[in-house]
Structure formats: C-alpha cells, structure tokens
Amino acid sequence: MEKKILVTGASGFIGSFLVEGALERGMQVWAGVRKSSSRKYLQDSRIHFAVLDFTDSDRLASQLEEQKRQHGKWDYIIHCAGVTKCLDKADFEIGNYWATRHFIETLKRLDMLPVNFIYISSLSIFGPIREKDYSSICETDTPQPNTAYGLSKLHTEEYLKSLTNFPYVIFRPTGVYGPRERDYFLMAKSVQQHVDFAAGFKRQDITFVFVKDLVQAIYLAIEKNVTGRAYFVSDGKVYSSHTFSDLIRKELGNPWMLRFVCPLFLLKAISFVAENVGRILRKTSTLNCDKYRIMKQRNWRCDISPLEKELGYVPEYPLERGVKEIIAWYKKEGWL
C-alpha cells in the first residue's frame, strides 16, 4: 500500500523538490500550501493539495479535521514550512517555533501523529563557533545562535526533543542551493554583471548542499525508519569564500569581473540602515542585521559522518557539478 506523505511549505524552493522526491518513490503526496501559494512547480497530476493555515490555530484544526475525515492521517510529514525573512524579529519565533508547536499539538489532539515527523532546521542554530581552529561543528556542540532565525529554529528543536513518544528526525542543512532558488541566483546575476562581493578579509570556510542531495538524505531517514536523531547536511566538502562565484564565472564563460571586499564594520552599518529602511517601507530587506551576522561568520564546517554512517548518505553533487546545473537551469528559464 502506498504510504501517504505531507510536505509543508511545498510551494517553496526546497519543498517543491521534496514533493518530487516523494513522487519518485511512489508515495501518495500531499503538498501543504497556503491559499495564496504559487503552484508553478507543483504541476504533477498525482499531487494532492492540503491548504494549511499555520497562522490561525483554529482554522488549522478545521483543515486537519477535514483531511482526516476525507483521507485519514499521513504516514509521514516533512515540515518544511517556515519563515526566513521577517520585518519584525518576533515573527521568526511566531512563524517557526509557535507555528510548528501548534501544528504538532493539533496533530496529537486529532490523533493524526505520523510514523515519522521530519523537521527542516538549519546549521544556523549553532552560530559562530569553532572559529579559532576552523574545526567541524559537531552534534555534541552547544548551540549559540546569534540570529533571530537561528534562535527560532533552536527553540523548535528543543520543543521536539521535549516531547514524549514523538517520532522525529531533524535535518540541519548548511547553505542549500539549486534550480528555483533565488538568493544564490543574485550572486550569479551579479557575476554576469561583472561584480563580485565578499564580506570581510579574514579566512572564511563555507559549506553547501545541493537541494537534490538534501532530498536524498531526508528520504533515506524515512526509508531506514530512523527516529530521535538530528543530522547536519552538506556535500562533505569545504570551500573558500570565493569558490562559488569563481565557478559561476567559469560557467558564464569567464566574463571580466571586479571583486569587492567589504570590511565588516562597513557591512554592519549598511545592514543596519537597510533593515531600518525596509522596516519604514514595510518591505523585507535582503541585507539586514541577521544577514550581516551570517555573512560575518567565518566557520561553516559541519560533521556529516553520522549521516554517512547511519543512513548511507553519499552526496552526489560537489559544488562544481551543482553550479553547472543551476547556471544551465537559469539560462534555460531565462533568468540569466
């Protein structure tokens, strides 16, 4: 019998690939979306849709009750929905921690708990640690988030771990890139326009994971019935701060390029101004104080050996292959 799976945040970059991953594995797939969500990358006729409002607990309860009445409960839930950009820092806590908590409490109340609940967290929960020796961040380290986003993800993880007899797996990906993603696209657009930008002069070790490798890791956990674990996810390699833009430049035919390095004190001032202008205009700014702290962080190494040993994860997309694929996709779609 086909297993039923819900992917929340299905209209987003990672969520849409998770939906495709479930279809490829022969599952009955529900794409969890908002009423206003784009369904551009959710066109497969096999997809069922579950309109879920995580901002209203009463409405969410009604929506889940209707789902249970018509289709029963899901065997698996991948909770990818959340917020990454907010005007007010308090909204991170509301959109990530409280929304997830209300969701799980409603599932419990309606007797709709799945066999496994997969939560997409972030490497950001650990903050700027191990920056003296640039060693890998490990699962035994104490999280020290320095962003509102990272703190909200940490609070959610702590809540999941506090639950009794609740089956969960947490994934903490580093920088996720791939087709359809827009933040790294801005870098490609900048390089195409002959400009590259770096934050600070001190050494920075960066890690990445291609979206299809993240999808692979998540479904390995489902297939192997793992619960009560948290995993870092990367492609297993470490890169310098210029590697990504250098590979983009190569795929674009090596256009001439000016590389600017912004001192951190200046970047901090610019981020502060951009955030407050955005607040006045009621628009989220790409550059803000949280983003500054992320760009300031020097060490993004993480230990993926538990993922490799316990789940048999073998990343298939080193950065060079991944960049080649995204640039080809950007060109095909007319983004570049």
Disulfide bonds with the S-S distance in Angstrom:
none
